[in-house]
């Protein structure tokens, strides 16, 4: 806690003005700096010194050139200009506890509560705010050449690297927050692809990136409950991947489609998941083969086919053991031994085999950070379900309660959908105090 008042602190009246508030919410710090100098007499040199930004950079931002996107730099600006955290999607800053601005611009209740949970929640709120503003967090700008200009052979790789870094938003946010960002990237690349000039090889590479972006946008749509949009994007991704000659991405598009089909037509889901493995083929990177066979195992498990499930999981494990130091595509790089444990636990939960499911899930979840709130809440739901199946309803209730806490405020429909059947099964034991408490917690949304 500090009583230091920087010389760049924005006056309260300026902070409350609509043009300043709009600039802050959009993270348009160039406009913030320009308004601070024009209307509060705060020089660019003072802003530069307090924000640890070069003076020429401050001036360039004020003229509309460039942007500030990193978490660390934005928090530094918030502290230097005394911008309340809530206006930037941050938890309340340390100085707000003593600043008179806290009485005028109080943080909402949920932000104050989130602050008690530490940096993970704070960063999630920040990323959510930047995603809603359509900004890329910590990303270098990738300038797309003008229509009709020839594209260099290095451009697809730079675009793929940007896509990979944007994918990290999915680690902490739900599809409701990321869909607009991912869809915008896909649409921008699609428009650019139609108007630029390039060699045949570069064109195939651009199509491959386009397929990757469509899959990411489709996943966000699926996670946000927009299933028709997701299906359309997966189909577009598959076509682009086939045209690009990228068998691995084409297989992954099919795996996404299979994941959607499973809860409806299980036979169709299995067929599409098997087709995904065949399309990628035996020469696909090991991580890709592991991912696709995991998803095939899931399709078998949902259909109640235990032997087929175990064989697919074994195949995924064998592929994963081959990865070594060989680079894997970024979109499959998250598949590791712990992910395989999670999928193993999920599959045995679906097959009502708790003695096999619980150890796998508990081992995996001890290594899973709460920052990945959506995914951890989902995986906890399968652990809770296995405990219900095993008759350990108090433990199931405790785990369900934790899952409900983690998924609160996450813009994803899946955790609540996944917890619904678990809560329904727990309802049979409502006479147990722990169960009654978690059922009430679910009803109240607490």
Secondary structure by P-SEA (a helix, b strand, c coil): cccccccccccccccccaaaaaaaaacaaaaaaaaaaacccccaaaaaaaacccaaaaaaaaacccccccaaaaaaaaaaacccccccccccccccccccccccccccaaaaaaaaacaaaaaaaaaaaaaaaccccccccccccccccccccaaaaaaaaaaaaaacccccccccccaaaaaaaaaaaaaaaacccccaaaaaaaaaaaaaaaaaaaaaaaaacaaaaaaaaaaaaaaaaaaaccaaaaaaaaaaaaaaaccccaaaaaaaaaaaaaaacccccaaaaaaaaaaaaaaaaaaccaaaaaaaaaaaaaaaaaccccccccccccccaaaaaaaaaaaaaaaccccccaaaaaaaaaaccccaaaaaaaaaaaaaaaaaaacaaaaaaaaaaaaaaaacccccccccccaaaaaaaaccccccaaaaaaaaaaaacc
